[in-house]
Amino acid sequence: MTGRDVSDVEPFTDQLETAKAHMQQGDFGSAQTLLKLVLNEASDSQDGLYMLAVCERHLGNFDQAGLNLDHLLSLSPEYGRGFQEKAHLHRDRNDLAEALKAYQYATQLNPALLASWDFQVKILEGFGRLEEAQAARQQRQYFQSLPKHLLAVVNYMHEGKILKAEKICRQFMQHNPRHVEGMRLLAEIGKRFGVMTDAEFLLQSAVEFSPDNIQARLDYIDILRKQQKFETAHDNVKYLYDNQPNNPLFQSHYALDRMQAGEYEQAFELFDNVLEKIPNDPATLTSKGHALKTYGRQDEAIASYQAAYRAKPDHGDAYYALANLKTYKFSDDEISSMRKIESQTGLSHQNRIFLCFALAKALEDKEDYEGAFEFYERGNSLKTLQTRYKPEIMTKELQAQIEICTPDLFNADEARGHEAPDPIFIVGLPRAGSTLLEQILASHSQVDGTQELPNILSLAHRLRGRGTSTESSHYPANLHDLSAKQFEEFGRAYIEDTKYHRKGAPFFIDKMPNNFRHIGLISLILPQAKIIDARRHPMACCFSGFKQLFAEGQEFTYGLEEVGTYYRDYIGLMRHWDDVLPEKVLRVHYEDVVTDTEVQVRRLLEFCGLPFEKECLSFYETDRSVRTASSEQVRQPIYTSGLEQWRHFEPWLSPLKNALGQALTEYR
């Protein structure tokens, strides 16, 4: 999927349609002339560049067609139709090996491209790779069997034209309300819009209508996991596993399920069973590495990641996993290998992103800060092509909290919310020290550490509906209209829904950093909850976020101006919460914890109403799984070397400083 805007608008639509008509009539010369005029005015038009490349190929101008495709794919590196055209170009040049690679990648990006499946079958049969040809033929037959409307939905989805896909899919479902594949596709559209509850309902219904539809059940498991509904996800994973216990796909899913439940030894056994059937499978080796890392077995995790990239040298995920340990140092040979792979033109977009961030970390460790910054900047630029983040929309959303969550919202006469004191929320920005605070508190006998729970964000999303929080008819404006009973029900549901993550202690931690946007909501539904704001020097915090490739979310970090603006808005909103909810939030500065640990630990415990325990000072010896990017760092004693690391990159950070503005001095 490309990072195109959800408006799906292309410039010069009439001219493009006229050019398309010429092409359908075989008049590629007239189409070429018109398309060049369009591109003179809109040089980045995706459809214009694609159509011109097609025309140039048909006219025999192969070199020019290649240049147009290179430009197109630099702008839209996950545009499947562009890779299909690149494959056609290789085919017409009789370079069938490169054509096959491009056709295969095209169908990874957009499986609705039937021509790419057809040519894969032909080329694979010509190469004598008959089993692979049969697999491609089966994929082709499946997509060919879809109703034409749903095939169009698949195509539009994978071209980033989500609104068009949704419109067609909804129209189809009105006439075919129990069509399982239609439900799956509409759920996928809902997931891309962030409407997880709608997607969950659709997939739950699909599974009920067709219990043996494996893909529907796998999609259902995925949406459940994204919402941290691990108990229901477990039931569905177990259903698949119990029916086919020797199926490596189901063994892999059950291994991930066991990881979530903290049953790591069983997860390792399942991963090993998969590797017996599929030796050296890079995805399984990487997943096993993640499990070993989370469990604290770093040396074995490293070995598993290294085995993954040895099995598939362009498997960027394994290289980035090593970099993401934070403590791993790449060898010169590994750096040389990564450079060579990253320079290749046929590398997938996602693998290129992984390798850029891994190379940046490797060069930073070598003290080549200019080279490191170049790769950090390149990796972030590539990542933004996959996102739709708009800083002005986030600024408006945070400003809406300030304008609507006024003192009168919190000064009601009647008691509201669920009175459970169990949750301790740690909020702020990622890379601000929240994992350190969690590890300190989770070392206390009365506190369970969990992970970044999405429950508050999901509730805010449900209250918002399909609109944004800048619309007066939705959240947070509707907080003024909710009853005391509703607030109590929301709080009670939060406590119930998070029980899965707890181990029996009276208190537990929710360290989703983005919850700072919803402190008003938290205070209304859980008035006894404790809230801690983990704060770090703006330059150190923002640049650390810029250096991090997140599994998902946190899209504001992939640009220096964007992350600086977000930090500035965060400071403004936290100042508002201090004004309207005095003494509700404890602010803890990372630098203070590093330089005066015991004082800050005692301060934390006192705020949470917990007696002092010395184990909180030796938090790095705690035997618990840690599932964030800081997992290996918090298994070591506190160190001060990271406080000023950003200064090595200061010559290139002017955009960040300018975006932060007064937050540079006011963050304290």
N, C-alpha and C positions, 0 to 999 in steps of 0.2 A: 504494500500500500504506500502511496506517495504521501508527502506532507502537504498536499494542496489544500486550499481553503475550502471549508464546507459549503461555500456559496456555489462551487463548481462552475464558476463563470469563466469562459474563455473570451478574449477580446476578438473583435472582427468576426463575429459568428456568421453573418451573412456571406462574407467573402470565403470563409472556410467551407461553408455548405456548397457554394458554387464550385470551389476547387474540387470538392469531393465528387460532385456530379460529373465534372470533367474526367476525373480518374475512373469513375465507374463506366464511363463510355470509352475508356482507353485512350483519351486525349491527354496524355501526361505532359505534353509540351505546354498546353494552355494552362493546365493546373500549376505547372512549375512557375510560369510567369506570374500568375496571380499570387501564389504563395510567397514568392520573393518580395512582392509589394507589401504583403501583410507583415512579413518578418522585418522589413525595413522600418516599420512603425512599432512592431511588438516583437523584438528579437528573441524573447524568452517564451513565446507561445508554444506550449507543449504540443498541441494538435498541429500547429503550423510546421514545427520542426519535424515531427513524425511524418506528416504527409509529404513534405518536401523530400525527405530521405527516400520514401517509397518512389516518388517520381524520378529522382536521380538514378535510383537503381534500375528502374524500368527503362530509362533512357540510356543506360550503359555507363553512366558517370559514377563508377563505383567509389573512386576516391572522395568525390564531393559528398556522396551519400554517407560515407564513413565519417566525414567531418561533421555533418549535420547530426548524425547519431551520437557522436562523442559529446557534442554540445548539449543535445537533448538529455543524455544520461548523466551528464554532470549536474543538470538542474533537477532531474527526476530519476535518481539512481535506482529506484525500485519500480520503475514503469515497465511492466512485463511486456507490453506490446512493443516497446522500444527494443527489448532484447530479442523478441521474435523477429523483428525487422533486421536486427544485426545478424541473427542466424540465417535469415534468407540471403543476406549479402555474402556471408561466408559460403553458403551453399552455391550461390551463383558463381562464386570464384573457385568452386570445386575444392574448398577446404572443409571437408566433411567432419573432421575431428573437432574443429572449432565450432562448426555449425551445431553439432550435437550438444556441446557444452552450453551454447547460448540457448538452444531450444529447451534444454533441461532447466536452465535457470529461469527462462521465461515462464515455464509452467509452475515453478516454485512461487514466483511472484504473482501469477495470475493463472490459475488452473483452468479457466474457461477458454483458453486459447487452443481451440481444437486443432488448428493447423500445426501448432508446435508438437502436439501429441502425434499427429499423423507422420510428420517428418522424423520424429524420434523413432517411431516403429520402423520406418523404411531404412534409416541409417543403421540402426542397431541390427536389423536383419542382414543388411549388407556386410556388417562387420562380424556376423556369425554369433552375436550375443543374443541368442534366442529367448532366454528366460527374461532378460531385461526388456526385450521387445514385447513379450507377452504381457508383462506388468504395465508397460506404457499403453498397450492396446486396451487393457481392462480399465485403466484410468480414462482413456478417451471414451470408451463405451459408457462409463458411468456418467460423465458430463454430457455426452450426447443424449442420454436417456432423460435428462432433466427437461421439464417443460421449458419452452423457449423463453418464457418470462423470467424463470428462475435462472437460466443460463445468463440472461442479460443482467440480472441482479449480481451474480458472481462477478461478472466482468466489470460492472460499474464499481462494485465494492473494492476490487483490487486495483482499480485506477484512481481511487480516492474520491470518486463521485458519489459520496454517501447519500446525499439528499435524493439523487435520482434513483439509487438503489432502493432506498426506503420507500419511495413513492410507488415504484413498480411492485415491490414485495407486498406492501399493504394491499394494493389493489388485487393482487393474486390471492392473498389470504382471505379477502372478503368473499371470494367465490369458492375457495378451497380451505375452509377453516381448520381441517384436521390433517393437512398435508405436512408430514414430518419434516421433509427437506425445506419446505417454506418456513416452518417454525425455526429450524436451525439457522437459516440465513437471517431471518428477522431478529433472532436473538443475537447473532453476531453483530448486526447493525446497532442494536441496542447497547451491546458491550462497547462498541467504538464510540458511541455517544455518552458512555458512562452511566447508562440507565440499567444498572445491574439487576434491580428487582424485577423489571419487566423481562429481561433476558432470562433470569432464573425461572420465572413462571412459565415462559414459553418452552424452555428445555425440560422442565419438570413434566409439562403436558406431553411433550414429544416422547419422553421415556415411558410415560403411562400408556400412550397410544401404541408405541412400538418398543416393547421391552428389550427386544433382541437387536435393536439398531445400535450398533457399537459406537458409531461416531456421535450419535445424539447423546449417548450416555457419557462419552468422554468429554463432549462439550459441556454437559451438565456438571461433571466433576470439576472442570476448569473454572466455571463461573462460581461454583460453591467455594472453591479454594480462594478465589480472588476476594470473596467476602468473608473469609476466615470461618466458613461454616463447615468445619472439618468433620464433625460427627456425621452429617448427612453425606458429605463427600466420601467418608470412610465406608458407609453402607453401600454406596454405589461401586466403589473400587473393589470392595470385598465380593460383591455380586459377580463382577467380571472375573476376578481372580479365582473364586470358588468354582466357577463353571469351566475355566480353562487354566488350571494352576501352572501349567508348563508353557503358557504363552509368554514370550519375553516382553511383549508390550505391556501386558497386564502385570507381570512381575515388576517391571519398572515403575508403573503407577503405584503398585502396592508398596514398593520400597519408599517412594516419596511419602506415601501415607504414613508409613511407620516412622519416618523422620519427623513428621509433624507431631506425631504422638510421643516423640521422645524415645521410641524403641529402636535405638541406633544399631544395636547388634543384629537385630532381625533385618533391618534395612541393608546392612552390609552383606548379609547372607543372600538376600534377594538380588542385590547387584551382582554378586559373584555368580549366582545361577544364570543371570542374563549373559554375563561374559563367557560362561562355559559354552552357551549356545551361539553367541555372536562374539567371538574373540576380538579383542582390541576395538570394540565399538566406541568411537570417540565420545559420543553423547553420554553413554553409560559411564565411561571412565570419568568424565567431567562431573556428572551428578554424584558419583561415589566420592569424588574429591570434595565436593561441597559438603557432603555428609560428614566426612572425616574432619574437615576444617571446623564445622560447627561443633563437633564433638570434642575438639581440642587435640586431635591427633595430626599435628601439622606435617610432620615428616612424611607420613603415609599419604596425606592429601597432596603434597608436592609430587610424590612419586606417581600418583594417579593422574594428575594434570599433565605431567611430562609424558606419561604413556599415551595420553589422549592426543597430544600434538605430534608425537612420533608416529602414531597410527594415521593421522591425517594432518600433514604439515600446515595446511591453511585453516585449521580449526582455531580460529581466533579466540573463541570462548575460553579455551584452555590457557592460552597465553595471558588473557586478561584476568583469569582466575588467579594465576600466579601473582600478577601485579597487585591484585586486590587483597592479597594477604597482607600487604603493606610492609612485611618484614622480609620478603623474598628478594634476593638480588640476582638479576639475570647475568649470565655469563656473556663474554664477548661473542661466542659462537651463537648463542641464542639471539642476541641483538642483531647480528649479521643476518641470521636466518629470517627474523621478523622483517627487517628492512627489505630483503629480497622479495619476500612474499607480498608485502604491502605495496611494492612498486608494480606488481603485476596487474595488467588491465582486466583480466578475467575474474578477479576476486569479488566475492559478493559484498554488497554494501555493508551488511552487518559485520562480517568478518573484518572489513577494513576499519570500521569503527573500533572494534575490539583491539585490533593491532595498533591503531594510533594511540589509544590510551595506554596500552601496555608499553609501547616504545617510549612514550613520554615519561612514564614512571621509571623505565630502565635508564634513560638518559639523565633524569634528575638524580638518580642514585650515583651516576658517574660524574655529577657536578657539571654536566653540559646543559646549563640552564636555558640558553638560547635555543638549542636543538630540542630540548624538552618542551619549551613553550610552543614551538612551531607544531609539534605533534599534538599537544593539548588543544591548541587552537583548531587544528585540522580535524581532530576527532569531534570536538564540539560543533564545528560547522557542519560536518557530515550528519551528526545526530539531529541538528535542528531541521534537516530535511525530512525527518520522520515525525516531527511534532507540529502542533498547531497552537502553541502557546502564544498568547498576545498579552504583553505586560500591561497595556492600558485597561484591558478587561479585568485583570487581577486587581489593579489599583482601584478600580470602581467597586469591585466586590468588597475589598477591605474597607473602603470608605463608607460603604453602605452599612457595615457593622457599626462604625462610629456614629453615623447619623441616626440609626434606628435603635440601637441598644443604649438608650438613654437611662439616666438614673431612675425614672419612673417605672421602667420595665422591671427593675429589681427591688423596688420598694413597696411591693404589694402587701396588704394587711394579712392575707391568708398565707399559710405555709404551703409551699409548693415543692414538688420533686420527691424523689425517693431518698430516704434518709440514710441509706447504707453508706458507711464511711470507708468502704473497702478500696476504692480506686485511688491511685496516686498517678496523676497525669504529668508526664515530662514533655514540655512543648518547646518550640523554638524553630530554628533552622537546622537542616541536616548538617552534620560535621561540626556541630557547636559543642560537643561534649556530652550529648544526651546518653550515649551508650556507657560512658564512664560513670555518670550519675546513677544509671540503672544498675550497673554492676556493683556499685557501692551499696545501694539500698537493697538489692537482691541478695547481698551477703548477710543480711539481717535475718534472724530466725523467723520473724513474723511477716516477711515480705516475699511474695513470689515475683520473679521476673518473668515476663511473657515475651512480647515482641511489639512491633508497630501495628496495633489493632485498628482496623478500618471502621469500627462500629459508629463512632461519632461522625466521621465523614459521610458514611452511608445514610445516617439519620438526617444530616443536613441536606443531602442530595434528595432524599424523599420529600422533605419539607419544601424544597425549592421547586420540585416538579421538573418539567422540561426546560424551563426558562433559566435565566441567570439571576443571581441574588441582587442585581441592580434593578430588577423589576419590582415595583412597589407591591404587587399582588402576591409575591412569593417571599420565601425566606430571605432575610431575617424579619421582614415586616410582619409576617404572620405570627411571630412569637408573641405579639401584643394581643392576639386573638385566641390563643390556646388556653384551655382551662387548667386549673390546678391538677385535676384528675389526669389530663393528658400528659402533663409534665411528669407526674408520678409514674404513669404507665411507661413512658419512654425511659425513665431512669431504671425502673424495675427490669425492663426488657434488656437494657444494657448489661446489668448485673447477671441476668440469666444467660445471655448469649455469650458472655466472656468466660463462663465457668469452665469451658473446655480447656482453656489455656492455663488454668490454675492447678496448683499441687496441694492445696489445703491450708495455706497460710491465711491469717485474717486479712491481710492487705495484698494488693497486687499492683503492678506497674503497667500503665499503658503509655508507651513512649512514641506514639505517632506524632512527629514534630508539627505537622500541619494543623493539629488541633488548636494551635494558638488562634486560628481564625474563628474558632467557635467557643471561646471561653464563656461568652454570654450564655450560650445554649447549655454548656456543661454545668454552669452554676444554677441554671433553672431546673435541670432534671436530676442533678446529683449535688445538692447544696453542701453536703458534708465532705465531698471529694477534695483532696489536696492537689494543688496545681503548682508545678515548678517550671520556671522559665530558664532553660539552659542557654546562656548567652556567651558569645565569644567575640573577640575583637573583629570588627567588620571586615577588614582586609584578610585576616587569617581565615575567618569563617567562609567568606564568599569565594576566595580563591581555592580553598579546600573543596568546596562544592563544585567549582568549575573543573577541578581535576578528577572528579568522581563520575564514573559512568554508572548510573543507578539502574537497578533491575527494571523498574517502571516508575512513572510519576516523576515528581521534582523537575518538571520540564523548564522551570525558570533558571536552572543552573547552567544551561548550555550556551550562555552568552555573558560576557562581563557586564555589559550595561543592564541586561535583564536581571542578573542575580543581585547587582548593586541596587537597582530600583526595588526589588522585592525586599531586600534587607531594610531599606529605608522605610518602606511601607509597613513592614513588621514592627519596627521601632515605634512608628506612629500609632499603630493599633494597640500595642502593649501599653503605651502611655495612656491610652483611652481606658483600657481595662483597669489600670491602676487608679484612675480617677473615679470610675463608676462602681468598682468593686474593690475598695481599699483593703489592703492586707490579705486579699484572696490569693495572690500569687507570690511565691517566693522566687526572687531572682538570684541565680547562682552563676557567677562568672567563671568560665573555664580557667582563666589565668589564675584566679584566686584558689581554685581547687588544686592546681598544679603547684603553686608556691606556698600554700598554707593548708595542707590537706586536712589535718585533724580538726582545725577550727571550722572548716566548711562542712566536714562530715558531721560534727556535733550539731552544727546549725541546721543541716538537712534533717537529721533525726529528730531534733526538737520540734521543727515545723510539722513533721509528720506524726508527732506524739509518740515517738518510739524511744525506748531506753537505749542508752549507748551500748554497743557491742563491739569489741575490739576487732572482730572479723571484718567489720566494715572498712577498717584501715588496711587490711591485707586482702582486699577484694580480688586481687589478681590470682589468689590461690583458690578461689571458689571453683568448685567442680560443677559447672553448669554449661549448657549449650548457649552460644551467642550467635545470633543470626544477622548481624549487620556488618557493614564494611569495616567496622572497627574491631571485629572479633578477636584478632590476634593482638592488637595493641592493648586491649583491656585485660589480657592475660599476662601483662608485664607490669612491674611497678611504674608509678607515675614518672614521666620524664619531662624535662623542660625544653628539649631540643626542638620540639615541634612548634613552639610559640612564635618564632620569628621566621619560619621557613619561607613564608610568602615574600620576604624581602629579597630573596635571590631572584625573584621575577619582577621586582618593582619597575624596571625600565619599560615593561610592556603592559603595565596595569593602569595607565591613565584613564581608559574608559570606565574602569571600575570605580576609581576615586571620584571621577566626575559624577557618576550616577549616585554614589553614596551621599554626596553633598554633606550636609550638616550631621548626618548619622556618623560620620567619621569621628566626631568629637562628642556627640550627644548620646552615644550608645550606652554610656555608663549612667 
